[in-house]
C-alpha cells in the first residue's frame, strides 16, 4: 500500500510549532504583514510629520502654513530560508513509531525557522533609538535594580504610557544576575521553557532568550514596545512530494520574511557584560 500524506496537517503543525518557539517575533508589530503577503515584497510605511506651534497675535496676519514633512519607511522582505530532507519508505516501514519519527522532524524544522527569525529580529539592536552602555564592563546582581530603573526611565522619556506593554528581553547569563539579586524566581519552569517569560517588574514583562545578540561577552538586551520593530512573513509553508527516483518522501519548506525598526525611540538597547560576583 503506498504511503499516504496529508500536506494540510503537516503545514498546520509547522506553523503552530513555529509560533510557540518564537520570542522576538512575538513582540513585533505584524500589522503590515497582510499587505506584503497579498501584493508584494515591500510595504511603504508613512510617518506623520511633527506639527509646530507659534505665537498668535490678534489682528495680525499669520505666516504661511507649515508644510508637513511626512517621512516614509520601507519594510522589505530580505530573508529567505528553506529546508529539505528525505525519508525512505523502507526505513519508515521498519520503524515501530514512524509517525512519531516524522513528527519529530517537523518539529525540528519548525524550531529551526523560529530560531533563525528570532536571531534576525534581535540583530536589529543596532537600529535602537538609544543605547545604554553603563554595564558593558562589569554587571553583577548589585546592578539589577539600577538596570530596571534605567529601562523604565527610558520608556518614560519617550512618553510610552503605563498601559502599554513593555518588554525587557535578556540573555540567560543576565537572567542569572536577576535570580541572584532575589528579585525573580521562576515558579513554572515548563511555562518559561515554552514562552521565555520569567516575570514582571516595574511595568516590564521580562523574557529570556538564547538568541540575544552578543559579542566579546557583551549582551545586547532590549527594552521595547510592540510598535518598535515591524516583522512580516511573506511566505511560510511546507510540502511533501514523492521522490522522482526513489520510494520515499521529500519534505521541504520555505520561509520569506523581513523586519525593520520603525519606531526607534521605543527600542532601547542595554549593553550588558556579566561578571563574577564579588
Secondary structure in CASP SS format (residue, H / E / C, confidence):
PFRMAT SS
TARGET T0000
AUTHOR 0000-0000-0000
METHOD secondary structure of the structure
MODEL  1
X C 1.00
X C 1.00
X C 1.00
X C 1.00
X C 1.00
X C 1.00
X H 1.00
X H 1.00
X H 1.00
X H 1.00
X H 1.00
X H 1.00
X H 1.00
X H 1.00
X H 1.00
X H 1.00
X H 1.00
X H 1.00
X H 1.00
X H 1.00
X H 1.00
X C 1.00
X C 1.00
X C 1.00
X H 1.00
X H 1.00
X H 1.00
X C 1.00
X E 1.00
X C 1.00
X C 1.00
X C 1.00
X H 1.00
X H 1.00
X H 1.00
X H 1.00
X H 1.00
X H 1.00
X H 1.00
X C 1.00
X C 1.00
X E 1.00
X E 1.00
X E 1.00
X E 1.00
X E 1.00
X E 1.00
X C 1.00
X C 1.00
X C 1.00
X C 1.00
X C 1.00
X C 1.00
X C 1.00
X C 1.00
X C 1.00
X C 1.00
X C 1.00
X C 1.00
X C 1.00
X C 1.00
X C 1.00
X C 1.00
X C 1.00
X C 1.00
X C 1.00
X C 1.00
X C 1.00
X C 1.00
X C 1.00
X E 1.00
X E 1.00
X E 1.00
X E 1.00
X E 1.00
X E 1.00
X C 1.00
X C 1.00
X E 1.00
X E 1.00
X E 1.00
X E 1.00
X E 1.00
X E 1.00
X E 1.00
X E 1.00
X E 1.00
X E 1.00
X H 1.00
X H 1.00
X H 1.00
X H 1.00
X H 1.00
X C 1.00
X C 1.00
X C 1.00
X C 1.00
X H 1.00
X H 1.00
X H 1.00
X H 1.00
X H 1.00
X H 1.00
X H 1.00
X H 1.00
X H 1.00
X H 1.00
X H 1.00
X H 1.00
X H 1.00
X H 1.00
X H 1.00
X H 1.00
X H 1.00
X H 1.00
X H 1.00
X H 1.00
X H 1.00
X H 1.00
X H 1.00
X H 1.00
X H 1.00
X H 1.00
X H 1.00
X H 1.00
X H 1.00
X H 1.00
X C 1.00
X C 1.00
X E 1.00
X E 1.00
X E 1.00
X E 1.00
X E 1.00
X E 1.00
X E 1.00
X E 1.00
X E 1.00
X E 1.00
X C 1.00
X H 1.00
X H 1.00
X H 1.00
X H 1.00
X H 1.00
X H 1.00
X H 1.00
X H 1.00
X H 1.00
X H 1.00
X H 1.00
X H 1.00
X H 1.00
X H 1.00
X H 1.00
X H 1.00
X H 1.00
X C 1.00
X C 1.00
X C 1.00
X C 1.00
X C 1.00
X C 1.00
X C 1.00
X C 1.00
X E 1.00
X E 1.00
X E 1.00
X E 1.00
X E 1.00
X C 1.00
X H 1.00
X H 1.00
X H 1.00
X H 1.00
X H 1.00
X H 1.00
X H 1.00
X H 1.00
X H 1.00
X C 1.00
X C 1.00
X C 1.00
X C 1.00
X C 1.00
X C 1.00
X C 1.00
X C 1.00
X H 1.00
X H 1.00
X H 1.00
X H 1.00
X H 1.00
X H 1.00
X H 1.00
X C 1.00
X E 1.00
X E 1.00
X E 1.00
X E 1.00
X E 1.00
X C 1.00
X C 1.00
X E 1.00
X E 1.00
X E 1.00
X E 1.00
X E 1.00
X C 1.00
X C 1.00
X C 1.00
X C 1.00
X C 1.00
X E 1.00
X E 1.00
X C 1.00
X C 1.00
X E 1.00
X E 1.00
X E 1.00
X E 1.00
X E 1.00
X E 1.00
X E 1.00
X C 1.00
X C 1.00
X C 1.00
X C 1.00
X E 1.00
X E 1.00
X E 1.00
X E 1.00
X E 1.00
X E 1.00
X E 1.00
X E 1.00
X E 1.00
X E 1.00
X E 1.00
X E 1.00
X E 1.00
X E 1.00
X C 1.00
X C 1.00
X C 1.00
X C 1.00
X C 1.00
X E 1.00
X E 1.00
X E 1.00
X E 1.00
X E 1.00
X E 1.00
X E 1.00
X E 1.00
X E 1.00
X E 1.00
X E 1.00
X E 1.00
X E 1.00
X E 1.00
X C 1.00
X C 1.00
X H 1.00
X H 1.00
X H 1.00
X E 1.00
X E 1.00
X E 1.00
X E 1.00
X E 1.00
X E 1.00
X E 1.00
X E 1.00
X C 1.00
X C 1.00
X C 1.00
X C 1.00
END
